[in-house]
């Protein structure tokens, strides 16, 4: 009895009329959500590690994988963790360079939370014998701590 690999692995999501799965819908609709900092006036650091970042190379279309390290000192707003997970997952089908992806994450994070300080590091898995690390940071000009 012969089985066709193509037929056995077809997914309903492959057809254009297929409905998005709930996770895909959450990722598509995802945005950075914040809530009030419970300790305004106290300087503290929040460290978030996102080890499953993916995007696509804008030149080859090959997938790129990275761990994102986000460290920030909140001001008036704190990011909700599930929302940042969904936001980061929204990059998985985007054709974007390593440099632009990390800079865009910084811009969006600053716009949503207005932190006193934030550092974002993208540690990309080696591909073709090249290992890339991109780091960006932002500090408020007149941050009072």
C-alpha positions as CSV (number, residue, x, y, z in Angstrom):
1,X,0.0,0.0,0.0
2,X,1.5,3.3,-1.1
3,X,0.9,6.6,0.8
4,X,1.5,10.0,-0.7
5,X,3.6,12.2,1.6
6,X,2.0,15.3,0.2
7,X,-1.5,14.1,0.8
8,X,-0.7,12.9,4.3
9,X,0.7,16.2,5.4
10,X,-1.9,18.6,3.8
11,X,-3.4,20.9,6.3
12,X,-6.7,22.7,6.1
13,X,-4.8,26.0,6.7
14,X,-3.1,25.5,3.3
15,X,-6.2,26.4,1.5
16,X,-7.0,30.1,1.0
17,X,-10.5,29.7,2.4
18,X,-9.3,28.1,5.6
19,X,-10.1,29.9,8.9
20,X,-7.2,31.0,11.0
21,X,-6.5,28.9,14.1
22,X,-7.1,30.7,17.4
23,X,-3.3,31.1,18.0
24,X,-2.8,32.6,14.5
25,X,-5.7,35.0,15.1
26,X,-4.3,36.1,18.5
27,X,-0.9,36.7,16.8
28,X,-2.4,38.6,13.9
29,X,-4.5,40.8,16.3
30,X,-1.7,41.1,18.9
31,X,-0.4,44.4,20.1
32,X,1.7,45.4,23.1
33,X,-0.6,45.8,26.1
34,X,0.5,47.7,29.2
35,X,-0.7,48.3,32.7
36,X,0.2,50.8,35.4
37,X,3.5,50.3,37.1
38,X,2.7,49.1,40.6
39,X,5.8,50.8,42.0
40,X,6.2,54.2,40.4
41,X,9.2,55.9,41.9
42,X,11.0,52.7,42.7
43,X,13.8,52.0,40.2
44,X,13.8,48.3,39.3
45,X,14.7,46.3,36.3
46,X,12.5,43.8,34.4
47,X,14.3,41.1,32.3
48,X,12.4,39.2,29.7
49,X,13.9,36.4,27.5
50,X,12.1,35.3,24.4
51,X,13.9,32.2,23.0
52,X,11.7,31.5,20.1
53,X,12.0,34.6,17.9
54,X,11.7,33.9,14.1
55,X,11.6,36.0,11.0
56,X,12.5,35.6,7.4
57,X,15.6,36.8,5.6
58,X,14.4,39.6,3.2
59,X,16.9,38.4,0.6
60,X,16.7,34.6,0.6
61,X,13.4,33.9,2.4
62,X,15.2,31.5,4.7
63,X,14.0,31.5,8.3
64,X,16.1,33.2,10.9
65,X,16.0,32.2,14.6
66,X,17.0,34.2,17.6
67,X,16.7,34.7,21.3
68,X,15.6,38.2,22.3
69,X,16.7,39.6,25.6
70,X,14.7,42.6,26.7
71,X,15.7,44.5,29.9
72,X,13.9,47.6,31.0
73,X,13.4,50.0,33.8
74,X,9.7,50.9,33.9
75,X,8.4,54.4,34.3
76,X,4.6,54.6,34.5
77,X,3.7,51.5,32.4
78,X,4.7,47.9,32.5
79,X,4.3,45.5,29.5
80,X,1.9,42.6,29.9
81,X,3.9,39.4,29.2
82,X,1.4,37.5,27.0
83,X,1.1,40.5,24.8
84,X,4.8,40.7,24.2
85,X,4.9,37.0,23.4
86,X,2.2,37.4,20.8
87,X,3.9,40.6,19.4
88,X,7.2,38.8,19.1
89,X,5.4,35.8,17.3
90,X,4.0,38.3,14.8
91,X,7.5,38.5,13.2
92,X,7.6,34.8,12.1
93,X,6.3,35.5,8.6
94,X,7.9,38.9,8.1
95,X,10.7,39.5,5.7
96,X,13.0,41.7,7.8
97,X,16.7,42.0,8.5
98,X,18.2,41.2,11.9
99,X,19.1,44.9,12.3
100,X,15.7,46.2,11.4
101,X,13.8,43.6,13.5
102,X,15.6,44.5,16.7
103,X,15.3,48.3,16.0
104,X,11.6,47.9,15.2
105,X,11.0,46.0,18.5
106,X,12.7,48.8,20.4
107,X,10.6,51.5,18.7
108,X,7.4,49.7,19.3
109,X,8.3,48.9,22.9
110,X,9.2,52.5,23.7
111,X,6.0,53.7,22.1
112,X,3.9,51.4,24.2
113,X,5.7,51.6,27.6
114,X,7.8,54.8,27.6
115,X,10.4,53.2,29.9
116,X,13.1,55.0,31.8
117,X,15.6,52.7,30.0
118,X,15.4,49.7,27.8
119,X,18.0,47.4,26.2
120,X,17.1,44.8,23.5
121,X,19.5,42.2,22.3
122,X,18.8,39.8,19.4
123,X,21.2,36.9,19.5
124,X,20.6,35.2,16.1
125,X,21.4,31.5,15.5
126,X,24.4,31.1,13.2
127,X,23.5,30.5,9.5
128,X,26.1,29.9,6.9
129,X,28.9,30.2,9.4
130,X,27.8,33.7,10.5
131,X,26.6,34.6,14.0
132,X,24.9,37.9,14.5
133,X,24.1,39.8,17.7
134,X,22.2,43.1,17.4
135,X,21.9,45.3,20.5
136,X,19.9,48.6,20.8
137,X,19.0,50.8,23.8
138,X,16.9,53.8,24.7
139,X,17.1,56.1,27.7
140,X,14.8,58.9,28.5
141,X,16.5,62.2,28.2
142,X,15.2,63.6,31.5
143,X,14.7,60.4,33.5
144,X,14.4,61.1,37.2
145,X,15.3,58.1,39.3
